[in-house]
Amino acid sequence: MCGRYTLAQEHEQLQLRFGFAPTNLSISSRYNVAPGQDMPVITGGESRTLQLMRWGLVPFWAKDEKIGDRMINARAETVHEKPSFRRLLKERRCLIPADGYYEWKKLPGQTRKSPMRFIVRGGELFAFAGLWDVWRRADGSELLSYTIITTDANELSKPIHHRMPVILSQNHESVWLDSGISDPEQLTPLLRPFPSEEMEAYEVDTIVNSPKNDRPECVAKVQG
């Protein structure tokens, strides 16, 4: 699964990398993003839009927004057939900007786990493949929310966890956002493990265990 990630680069870097339309949204660096929080998400085709959405999908048909607590991830293998996701795969795909994510490594003979940060090519920006939806509250207000798609772990991350988030290659990002594509047979092949040789992993401090800690120290390498 993917239950915590980072987006430590600010608005200007995001706009240069992803080319979304100008916006008044103010995006600040985040070092320990947790489910239930609002984060920038990119939608649209040729004209990309940056919006804030809550992490934890609340489908339009949900009776209670608390369902989002259980829907932070969607499995790539079944996303085209699960009722909660198959319509969104056709109609509401998104990019979730990030520059790293965390997993916890089991330590031999110990109950505690060691947090690890996974990054791409020295920390450059990338995008998770995501799905989003709009849920309307009883008062008529709208909640925009998203889920991160996961797949089998690559060789780098497999010793830590058997799943990893889908990191789209940069040339597949436009395909993923293309509203003219709705055939799952064209989309699901994009949902594959990112190449291990293009990633790095390193140990970070246990301060990331609490989402209350959201500061640069979260992404610093533990000196061993």
N, C-alpha and C positions, 0 to 999 in steps of 0.2 A: 504494500500500500504506500501511499504518500500522505503523511500526516503533518508535515512541517516543511516549510521552504523559505527561501530568502529572495529578496529583491533589493539589493543594497545600492543600486544605481538609480539616479534621479530622473526627473521628467525629460530633460534635454537628451540624455543618453537613450531613453526609451523611444523618443520621437525619431531620432536619427536611425536607430536600429529597425524600428517596425513601420515607420512611415505613415502613422495615423494622422487624421485631420487635426488642425490646431484646436486646443480645448482649454477651458479655464480651470480644469482640474489641477490641483496641486498634488504632486506625487512625491513623497519623501522616502528616504531609504528605510528599508525594513530588513531586520536581521533574524527574525524568528516568527514567521507568519504562521498562524494557527487557524484551524477551522472555526467558523463563526465570525471571522473578521472580514471587513470589506477591503477588496484589493482590485487593482486595475486589470481589466480584461479587454481584449481587442476583438471586435466583431466587424462584419462587413466584408465586401469583396474588394473591388478596385479602389473604392473609397473606404478606408478603414476608420473605425471609430473607437476611441478609448472611453470606457465606462467603468465606474466602480460597481462591483457586485460582491455579494456575500459568498464566502466559500462554504459549500454545503448545499447541494441542489434541493430546491423546493419546487417540485413539479406543479404545473398550473392546476392540476386536479386535486392536490393535497388538501386535506381538511385542517391541517395544523402545520405551521412552519417549523415545528420542532423536528419534522421528518428530515430536515437538512442535516441534523447531527449525525445521521446514519448514512448520508449520501455524499460524502466528501470525495469518494472515488467511484469509478465505473470500470468494469473489466473489459478490456479490448476484445476478448474472445466472445463475449455475449452482448456487447453493446448494440448490435444490430437486431437483436431479438427480444431483449427485455422491454416490457411495456413502458418502463420509466424513461428509457433512453432511445428507443428506435426512431421515434418521431424527431427527436432532437438531433440524432445523427444525420437525418435528411435535411433538417431545416435550421438548426440552431447550434452551429459549431463555433468555437472560439479559440483564440490563442491566449494563454495565460503566461505573461512575461515572468521570467525568473532568472536568477544567476546561481542557483544552488538549491539543494534540498538535503534534508537530514534523514538518516536511518540510525538505528541503535544496534551495536554489535554485542553479541553475547560473549562473555568472558569465561574461559574454562574454569570450572570449579567455583564460580561466583554467581550470586543472584543479581548483582547490578550489571548494567549494560553501559557500554562506552559509545557516546554519540559520534557519528561520522558525518562529514559534509561531503557531498558529491557535487562536482562542478564540471563544466565543459571548457576544454582548451584554456586553462589558466584563468578561468573566471568570467568569460565573456557571456553576454546576454543570450538567452535562448527562450523557447516557448514550449510549454506543455500543451498537449492536445486536450481540449476541454469541450464540454457541452454546457449550455445555459438555458434558463427558462425564466418566465415572468409569472409570479404568483400575486393574486389580488387579495388584499386583506378585506375584512368586513367593512372597514371605513372607506374602501375604494382606493386606498394607496397601493402602490405596486412594490413588490420586492423582487429584485433581480438577483439571481444566484447561479452558481456554477459548480461543476464537478470536474475533477482531474481524472483522465483515463489512465489506467495502469496496464502493464503487460508483464511478460516473463522477464526476470532479471537477466542482464548480460553477465559476462564472465567476471567483470570487475565487482559488480554489486551482489552477485549470487552468494558469496560467502557470508554476507551481512543479512540479506533478506531475499526471499524467492520472488518478490515482485518489485517493479520499479515504475515510476511514472513514464508515460510516453513523451519523449522529447522529440519534437519534429525536426527533421533536417530543414535547413533554411529554404531550400528550393521546394519543399513540400508545404510550407506555410501558406502560400497563395492558393494551392490546391485545396487545402483544408478549409479555407475561408470562402472558396468559390461557391456562390449560391446556385450556380448553374449545374453543379454536381450533386446528385442526391442518391446515386446508386451505391449501396453498401459495398458492392464488389470493387468499386473504384476507391473507396475510402478506407476500408479495413486493412488493406495492405500497407497503409501508411503507419499503422499502429503497431510498430515493431520495436524491439529493444534498440536503443541507441548504441553505436559501436563503442566497445570498451576502450579501444585505442585512442578515442577522442575525448575521453573523460579522465578525471583524477578523483581521488578520495583521500581525505585526511581526518585525523581525530581532532575534535573540538572539545571545549570545556563542558562540564555537566551543567553549567548555568543554562544551557539551551533546554534542559529538561522542563523548565517552567516557562510557559509562554509569556509570563509577566516580564521576563528578561528579554528585551528587544534593543540591543545595543551592539556596537562594533565588536566587542569582545566575544560575542557569540560565534563569529566566523573565523576567529584567530586560531591558527594551528597550535595544538598542544606540543610543547617542546619536550621531546623524550630523549 
